[in-house]
Amino acid sequence: MIGLTAFGAYIPRLRLSRRSIVDAHRWNQPGLARLGKGERAMCNWDEDSLTMAVEAARDCLEGMRDSAVPAVYLGSTTLPFEDRQNAGILGAALGLGEDVRTADVTSSQRAGTSALMAALEAARGGEGGSLVVASDQRRTKAGAAQELQFGDGAAAFTVGREGVVARLLGMHTLSVDFVDHYRGANREFDYNWEERWIRDEGFLKIVPRAISKALADAGVEAERVSRLILSSTLPRAAEKVAGSLGIPADRLADSLHAGVGEAGTAHPPLMLVQALETAGPGEVLVVASFGQGCDVLVFETTEAIAELPQRRGVQGSLARRREESNYNKFLAFNGLIEREKGMRAEVDNQTALTQLYRRREMLLGLVGGTCDVCGTRQFPKSRVCVNPNCNAMNSQSEFRFSEVPARIVTWSADHLTYCPDPPLHYGMVQFDGGGRIFANFTDVDVGSVEVGQRMRMMFRVKDYDDQRGFRRYFWKAAPEFAPQAAASASAAGE
């Protein structure tokens, strides 16, 4: 049996009210008011496609840290590096070792599902345990309709032969150079074609054909489909596709558009994660992804889905939300306005690539040490144990702190040091079981930080080198958020 063995997701905490975008552009774009309901997910200033991918993967791998991961596939059209393997950074942040095979899959909105198909094909050849992540942070021009329609997010899956929670029944790809939008080399934003043409000539003709062939490959009749996972910003396009296939409209999965927006390559995978979160055994899930053709995968959930430990997933991420109504902050975080940062921001953030390489496990994987003599943990790892009653030399084994809960020992809110979202919060955190780190904080609210507060480490952008186009990553401390609390909050909201 081949299929999905685990899943996870990440949606940024911040949710921008679409009304704030409409109000800002009402003077010259009154037609945007039709899109003004709900909210969209937006990255914090230190988040991007790579940091979201790390968080989705950590959610997926919860409780599976000792499992071998032979390959990592990262699907995205908004990767931070064009000529540096982003999946390699993802693997390093997850501590998967140097023997893991990594690949970036990009240049199409179906990159996420294409990466998933590649991993499933590898599983057919005997490779198990591969990790697939789809993540996107799509930028648009200010005032474009897509600014209200899009959102940020990531989803992740492990693929294998054992412990399958959703077995693969069939899949099919149509590769058609139908250009609904494109982004040329050295261009910041997509160029979008006319909506009616995309819907009538592209989406409504290509997608049903691909789904029909996938169902035939799976040997599944349309009436057996429990949920059709199909996303589109085109009005009622998904309903028309379902109708043409004989699938009732009430079997369409929640599009997540009201609270998240369209998350690019990650969106069909995100919808699949949400469907798996509530699915029982024996449900047939069909997921389709449109973009220069169409990918379609057909899964059937197994009895094992009821035994999979709870993840944060989509529901937990939705419950973690914090409303953001400041549209100017969204513009600043996405580099859509040039603003005065002050003299304190005039620093050279060049990264010494030699040091990045030599300390890569510490910087990307948050690897410290634990003394083999006395058991003392410390960060960073050093030749001498920091325990004054030990001081053993060359006695430390590597220890990853990224998955260890922590609490705040001291903290400060700095209004003088430059920060894209002032004030800059930082302080000393102590890990459960020993070990301390002086870290920046992220996703904290002014006035909510206190000594003893529970924190978890998150992989984030440390700073940007705008002169050279490089961004530096490290781990920051964020307020702990329990999946159980998220599930309770979600249920209460319903």
Secondary structure, DSSP 4 states (H G I P E B T S, - for coil): --EEEEEEEE--SEEEEHHHHHHHHTTT-GGGGGG-SSEEEE--TT--HHHHHHHHHHHHTTT-TTS---EEEEE-S--S-SSS-HHHHHHHHTT--TT-EEEEE-SSTTHHHHHHHHHHHHHHTT---EEEEEEE-----TT-HHHHHB--EEEEEEEESSS-SEEEEEEEEEE----SEE--TT-SS-EE--HHHIIIIIIHHHHHHHHHHHHHHHT--GGG-SEEEE--SSTTHHHHHHHHHT--GGGBPP--TTTT-B-GGGHHHHHHHHHHHH--TT-EEEEEEESSEEEEEEEEE-GGGGTSPP--HHHHHHHT-EEE--HHHHHHHTT-S-----GGG-------HHHHHHTHHHHHH-EEEEETTT--EESS--SB-S-TTT--BS-EEEEE-TTS-EEEEEEEEESSS--SSSSEEEEEEEETTS-EEEEEB-S--TT---TT-EEEEEEEEEEEETTTTEEEEEEEEEE---HHHHHHHHHHH-
